[in-house]
Amino acid sequence: MILGITMGDAAGIGPEIIVGAWREIVCQTNTQAVVYGHPEILKHAAELRNINAVIMEIQCVGDILPQSAVLETLTIPCIRCGEESVLDVPHGTVDARTGDAAYRAIIRAIDDAKTGVLDAVVTAPIHKNALNLAGYHYPGHTEIFAEHCGVNDFAMMLYLGHGENIFSEHGLAVVHVTLHTAMKNIFGQITIDSVLAKAKLIDDFMRRIIGMSGRRPRIGVCSLNPHAGEDGLFGTEEIQIIRPAIQQAFLEGLDIKGPFPADTIMVNAQKGFFDAVVAMFHDQGHIALKLLGMHRAVNITLGLPIIRTSVAHGTAFDKAWQGIAETGSLLEACRIAAKLAASR
């Protein structure tokens, strides 16, 4: 099994968390891996963290050394992506050159995954403004993957495996009906169809995680308005949109309930009453799940023909290239990617 790891924005923490977690990634996931990025930047990141690693530039995935050799010398294979000018970008700054390099790495990894060369893609964080400055007008990774995989029915999901603060034996997943958009836009994007589609996607994902246990995932749905709208007093979206979507999902066989007030649903989810939660917008799901497990959370794109997982944090320019960035989310993203690839 081979994981492709994109380096993300070179001015952020992506390069250093990759080299910092590399040995654990290869050992704990029992996979081989390759980085899509710039070899020189990885060398600088290894020096920063005092890691004795050989950064081996390769032309294609087929050039990867056997896993035993990689473990013996901590060899990190890297496929060069982007222009040499990326080396001149100051650390912790927004720059079109790092945006361009990050995009090229993503596209190369997607292409390799689509042709079956990679079993999964794991992405380090990009800076959305750098991406747009480079001329690539996407809100983030999710939309890039969806477009280049040719899918329209997709979703962003955060996942925390069973462990500290999560009492469901199968972990907890949160899917978002709306993604990276201004708050003023979300009301027009929340429809019966969009809520229903996200519920189906998260049901499909959690069925793979739960396996052959004989039950459907238990899904809770967030309200949009305070107190779930108070029967229309604080808004009618729950009555006109969210409840009908839940009713339709139930008729189609999903174990789904709601809508529940957003300020209490995650308390019950944490206790294990739900395996998955449908959130209406980005921060409604992200804030709660990151409070439960910031450095273990994994971002997963649902609805793709390939497997894509990611860290659940950003480029952290304020911490970049200081040797202090946490590697836990990247390691967990690789673990989940390997598990999903094996389940296929």
ABEGO torsion letter per residue (X at the ends): XBBBBBAEBAABAAAAAAAAAAAAAAAAAGBBBBBBEBAAAAAAAAAAAGBBBBBBBBABAAABBBAAAAAAAGBBBBBBBEBAAAAABBBGBBBAAAAAAAAAAAAAAAAAAAAGABABBBBBBBBAAAAAAAGBBBAEAAAAAAAAAGBABBBBBBBBBBEBGBABAAEBBBBBABBBBBAAAAAAABBAAAAAAAAAAAAAAAAAAAEBAGBBBBBBBBBABBGGGGGGAAEAAAAAAAAAAAAAAAAAGBBBBOBBBAAAAAAAAAAGABABBBBABAAAAAAAAAAABAAABBBBBBGBABBBBBBABBAGAAABGAGABBAAAAAAAAAAAAAAAAAX
